[in-house]
Amino acid sequence: MAELKLDSGQFTASELGKRYNDFFAPAFEILVNGSKLASEIMITNIRVESSLEGTADSFLFHVTNAFDINTNDFLWINDVFVLGKAVEIKLGYETELISVFQGYITSVTVEFSGDEAPGLLIRGLDMSYLMMKGSKSKSWSKKKYSDIVKDIAGTYGMKTKIDDTTTLYSTVSQNQVDDYHFIQYLAELVHYDFFVVGKTVYFRKPLTEMTPVVDLQYGSMLRSLSIDMNIADQITEVTVRGWDNKELKVVEASATTVTKLGSNSKTGKDILKAQGTYKEHVYTNIDSQEEAKTHAEAVLNKRSMKLISGQGECVGIPEIRAGRYLKLSGIGEKLSQPYYIMATAHLLNENGYVTRFQLGGNAV
């Protein structure tokens, strides 16, 4: 089984059309413990999802011919669709298939319906779900956040793609929280991206590796789109305040600058500033000026990405997944910009293969 990775390639619509035979004849391949499913197993309604919102990547599909009416028993639930077995799902067209999921079978549901033959619903999650199990308490001395993430990932035998953080902390504590959400908490403190692809943990600086997967043109591969520009959640400044136990004094730092995505000039902070100054105060156990400044910038930049949210649907493109960027065109000068992909859903059924996505942005 080839390792699933976050593809960094960029493709034109023409290149994808050539690769996938003009998106004709959608196809899939499912492997369980490295072996392809037998051709006699009938699979329908495949759905594969990826997200940056604190949930594991997931899949589901239906097996429509899993019940033997002669024996009144289910087929394949004792040797193929077994809880805990490894799964890889590839999607594409004809013989050109790309891996979009690697993980484990976590649920097998038997379905009886008066109108249809009994079937199976198979669900699974990627390796993230193992990191979400159990609350843990641990502490690290004289470590950077990036060092801690490497340490935690190593306990699961996972690879890492990590950008080093800068601050060396005397003590960092994990208090009764699972490993996944603890890393997510660290990422929020320094405004880092955190997600898992296959068996690799990504912990990286924001707005890096911004090459768009593809430029989707409305009316061509882009079938539907909704973009919401909304300042309701925006603020103009963030101030973080903590206490320095060594110097016995208050530490405080503010942030007013947003790193922009795309070529538009105004962030939510800029727009709201015309109506006044709206600060957010954060009180935390941060104990240094440097850490307070980093956290203030993280809070402001995270909030800024709520300025633009969008969702859309295009022809099925396996390369589109959460954690990458997408360029949209043909929707007006202001909106024809790059966006951050927050979540995706690949759906393959009797109607064909489509990709749905959720987007984020911070400048208009």
C-alpha positions in Angstrom: 0.0 0.0 0.0 1.6 3.3 -1.2 1.6 5.9 1.5 -1.0 8.6 1.2 0.5 12.1 1.1 -0.6 15.7 0.7 0.0 16.4 -3.0 1.7 19.7 -3.6 1.2 19.7 -7.4 -0.7 22.3 -9.4 -2.8 21.4 -12.4 -4.7 23.2 -15.2 -8.2 22.2 -16.1 -6.7 21.0 -19.4 -4.1 18.8 -17.7 -6.8 17.3 -15.4 -9.0 16.7 -18.4 -6.3 14.8 -20.2 -5.4 12.8 -17.1 -9.0 11.8 -16.4 -10.2 11.3 -20.0 -12.4 14.4 -19.8 -13.9 13.1 -16.6 -15.6 10.3 -18.3 -16.3 6.9 -16.7 -15.8 7.5 -12.9 -14.1 4.6 -11.2 -12.9 3.5 -7.8 -10.8 0.9 -6.1 -11.0 -0.3 -2.5 -8.3 -2.3 -0.7 -8.7 -4.0 2.6 -5.5 -5.0 4.3 -3.8 -4.3 1.0 -6.0 -6.6 -1.1 -8.5 -5.3 -3.7 -12.1 -6.2 -3.0 -13.4 -9.0 -5.2 -15.3 -7.9 -8.2 -18.4 -9.8 -7.1 -18.8 -7.4 -4.1 -21.1 -4.6 -5.3 -20.3 -1.2 -3.8 -22.4 1.9 -4.1 -22.6 5.4 -2.6 -19.0 6.0 -1.7 -18.3 9.1 0.4 -14.8 10.2 1.6 -14.4 13.3 3.7 -11.4 15.4 4.9 -11.6 18.3 7.4 -9.5 20.7 9.4 -12.2 21.2 12.0 -11.0 18.7 14.6 -12.5 15.6 13.1 -10.8 12.5 11.7 -11.0 12.0 7.9 -13.7 9.4 7.2 -15.3 7.2 4.6 -18.5 5.3 4.1 -19.9 3.0 1.4 -22.7 0.5 0.9 -22.5 -3.2 0.0 -25.7 -4.1 -1.7 -25.3 -7.8 -2.3 -23.9 -8.8 1.1 -26.9 -11.0 2.1 -27.2 -14.6 0.9 -30.9 -15.4 0.7 -30.2 -19.2 0.6 -28.5 -19.2 3.9 -30.1 -16.1 5.4 -26.7 -14.9 6.4 -24.3 -12.0 5.6 -21.3 -12.5 3.4 -17.9 -11.1 3.9 -18.4 -9.8 7.5 -16.1 -12.4 9.0 -13.2 -12.2 6.5 -13.3 -8.9 4.6 -15.3 -6.2 6.4 -13.8 -6.8 9.8 -13.5 -4.0 12.4 -10.0 -2.7 12.6 -8.8 -3.8 9.2 -6.8 -1.3 7.1 -8.6 0.4 4.2 -7.4 2.4 1.2 -9.8 4.1 -1.2 -8.8 5.3 -4.6 -11.0 7.5 -6.8 -10.7 8.7 -10.4 -11.8 7.8 -13.9 -11.3 4.6 -15.9 -7.8 3.3 -14.9 -6.4 6.6 -13.6 -7.1 6.4 -9.9 -5.6 8.4 -7.0 -5.6 7.5 -3.3 -7.9 9.7 -1.3 -8.1 7.8 2.0 -6.1 5.5 4.2 -7.4 4.4 7.6 -9.4 1.7 9.3 -12.8 0.1 9.3 -14.4 1.4 12.5 -18.1 0.5 11.9 -20.0 -2.2 10.1 -23.8 -1.7 10.1 -26.3 -4.3 8.8 -29.3 -2.8 7.2 -32.7 -4.4 6.7 -35.3 -2.6 4.6 -38.7 -3.8 3.4 -38.1 -2.4 -0.1 -34.5 -3.5 -0.7 -32.3 -6.5 -0.1 -30.4 -6.5 3.2 -27.0 -4.8 2.9 -24.0 -3.5 4.8 -22.9 0.1 5.5 -19.2 0.2 6.0 -17.6 3.3 7.8 -14.1 4.1 8.7 -11.7 6.8 10.1 -8.1 7.7 9.4 -5.3 7.4 12.0 -6.5 10.7 13.7 -9.1 8.8 15.6 -6.5 6.8 17.5 -5.0 10.1 18.6 -8.4 11.2 19.9 -8.8 8.3 22.4 -8.3 8.7 26.1 -7.4 11.8 28.2 -3.7 12.1 29.1 -1.6 14.1 31.4 2.1 14.8 30.7 4.6 17.5 30.9 7.7 18.6 28.8 10.7 20.6 30.0 12.7 23.0 27.9 10.9 22.1 24.7 9.4 24.0 21.7 5.8 23.2 20.6 7.2 21.7 17.4 9.4 19.3 19.5 6.3 18.3 21.5 4.3 17.5 18.4 7.1 15.4 17.0 7.3 13.5 20.4 3.5 12.8 20.4 3.5 11.7 16.7 6.3 9.3 17.4 4.3 7.4 19.9 1.9 6.5 17.1 4.6 5.6 14.7 3.6 8.5 12.5 5.7 10.7 10.2 5.8 14.4 10.5 5.9 17.5 8.3 6.6 20.2 10.9 7.7 23.8 10.8 9.8 24.6 13.9 8.3 27.0 16.4 10.7 29.5 18.0 10.0 29.7 21.7 11.7 27.3 24.1 9.4 26.8 27.1 10.5 25.8 30.6 7.5 23.7 31.1 4.5 22.7 28.9 1.7 20.6 30.4 -1.0 18.4 28.9 -3.8 18.1 31.4 -6.5 15.5 30.9 -6.9 15.9 27.1 -6.4 13.5 24.2 -3.3 13.9 22.0 -5.1 15.2 19.0 -6.9 18.0 20.7 -3.8 18.9 22.7 -1.8 19.4 19.5 -4.7 21.4 18.1 -4.5 23.6 21.2 -0.8 24.2 20.6 -1.5 25.0 17.0 -4.1 27.6 18.0 -1.6 29.2 20.4 0.8 30.0 17.6 -1.6 30.1 14.7 -0.3 27.0 13.0 -2.1 24.6 10.7 -2.5 21.1 12.1 -4.0 18.1 10.3 -3.2 14.5 9.5 -3.0 13.0 6.0 -2.6 9.2 6.0 0.2 8.5 8.5 1.7 12.0 8.5 1.1 14.8 11.0 1.3 18.3 9.5 2.1 21.1 11.9 3.0 24.1 9.8 3.0 27.9 9.5 -0.2 29.3 8.0 -0.3 30.6 4.5 2.6 28.4 3.3 2.6 25.9 0.5 -0.1 28.0 -1.1 0.1 26.6 -4.6 -3.5 26.0 -5.7 -4.5 22.5 -6.7 -6.3 23.9 -9.7 -8.0 27.0 -11.0 -11.7 26.2 -11.1 -13.6 28.2 -13.7 -17.3 28.8 -13.0 -19.5 27.3 -15.8 -16.8 24.7 -16.6 -15.6 22.3 -13.9 -17.1 24.5 -11.1 -20.8 23.6 -11.0 -22.1 25.5 -8.0 -20.7 28.0 -5.5 -21.8 30.1 -2.5 -19.5 32.7 -1.0 -20.3 34.6 2.2 -18.5 37.8 3.1 -19.3 38.6 6.7 -17.8 41.0 9.2 -20.0 39.9 12.2 -17.2 37.9 13.8 -14.4 40.4 13.0 -12.4 42.5 15.5 -9.7 45.2 15.1 -7.3 44.2 17.7 -6.4 41.4 20.2 -4.7 42.0 23.5 -3.3 39.0 25.5 -2.5 39.3 29.1 -0.7 36.9 31.4 1.5 36.8 34.5 5.3 36.4 34.7 5.9 34.3 37.8 9.7 35.1 37.8 9.4 38.8 37.6 6.0 38.9 39.4 4.5 41.3 36.9 1.8 41.4 34.3 2.9 40.6 30.7 0.8 42.0 27.9 1.0 42.2 24.1 -1.3 43.3 21.3 -1.8 42.4 17.6 -3.3 44.5 14.9 -1.8 43.0 11.7 -3.4 40.3 9.6 -1.4 38.3 7.0 -3.6 38.4 3.8 -4.5 35.6 1.5 -4.9 36.6 -2.1 -4.5 40.0 -3.8 -7.5 41.8 -2.2 -6.6 44.7 0.0 -9.1 44.8 2.9 -9.2 42.3 5.8 -12.1 42.2 8.3 -10.0 44.4 10.7 -9.7 47.0 8.0 -13.4 47.1 7.2 -14.5 47.2 10.8 -12.0 49.9 11.7 -14.1 52.4 9.8 -16.8 51.8 12.4 -14.5 52.1 15.4 -12.0 50.1 17.5 -13.2 46.7 18.7 -10.6 44.9 20.9 -10.7 41.4 22.3 -8.9 40.8 25.5 -7.6 37.3 26.3 -6.5 36.4 29.8 -4.3 33.3 29.9 -1.4 31.6 31.8 1.1 32.9 29.3 4.1 34.2 31.2 6.4 36.0 28.7 6.1 39.0 26.4 7.1 37.0 23.4 4.5 34.3 24.0 1.8 36.9 24.6 2.6 38.6 21.3 2.6 35.3 19.4 -0.8 34.3 20.9 -2.3 37.7 20.2 -1.3 37.4 16.5 -2.7 33.9 16.4 -6.1 34.9 17.8 -6.4 37.8 15.4 -5.4 35.9 12.3 -7.6 32.9 13.1 -10.6 35.2 13.5 -9.7 37.0 10.3 -10.2 33.7 8.3 -13.9 33.9 9.2 -14.4 36.9 7.0 -15.0 34.7 4.0 -16.6 31.3 4.0 -17.7 29.4 1.0 -18.9 26.1 -0.3 -19.1 24.6 -3.8 -19.2 21.6 -6.0 -17.1 20.6 -9.0 -16.5 17.6 -11.1 -14.8 14.9 -9.1 -11.2 15.8 -8.6 -9.3 13.4 -6.3 -6.4 15.9 -5.7 -8.7 18.4 -3.9 -8.5 17.9 -0.1 -8.5 19.9 3.1 -5.2 21.6 3.9 -4.6 22.7 0.3 -5.6 25.8 -1.6 -8.0 26.4 -4.5 -8.2 29.2 -7.0 -11.6 30.3 -8.3 -12.2 32.2 -11.5 -15.0 33.6 -13.5 -16.9 34.9 -10.5 -16.0 38.6 -10.6 -12.7 40.4 -9.9 -13.1 40.6 -6.1 -14.0 36.9 -5.6 -11.7 35.4 -8.3 -9.0 34.6 -5.6 -7.2 31.7 -3.9 -9.0 30.2 -0.9 -8.0 27.8 1.8 -9.7 24.4 1.6 -11.2 23.7 5.0 -13.1 20.5 4.2 -14.0 18.3 1.3 -16.3 15.5 0.4 -15.8 13.1 -2.5 -19.0 11.4 -3.6 -19.3 8.6 -6.1 -22.7 7.1 -6.8 -25.0 6.2 -9.7 -25.2 9.9 -10.7 -21.4 10.2 -11.1 -18.5 11.6 -9.2 -18.4 15.1 -7.7 -16.3 16.9 -5.1 -17.8 19.3 -2.6 -15.6 21.7 -0.7 -15.7 24.3 2.1 -13.4 27.3 1.8 -12.0 30.1 4.0 -10.5 33.5 3.2 -9.6 36.8 4.9 -9.5 39.6 2.4 -12.0 41.3 0.1 
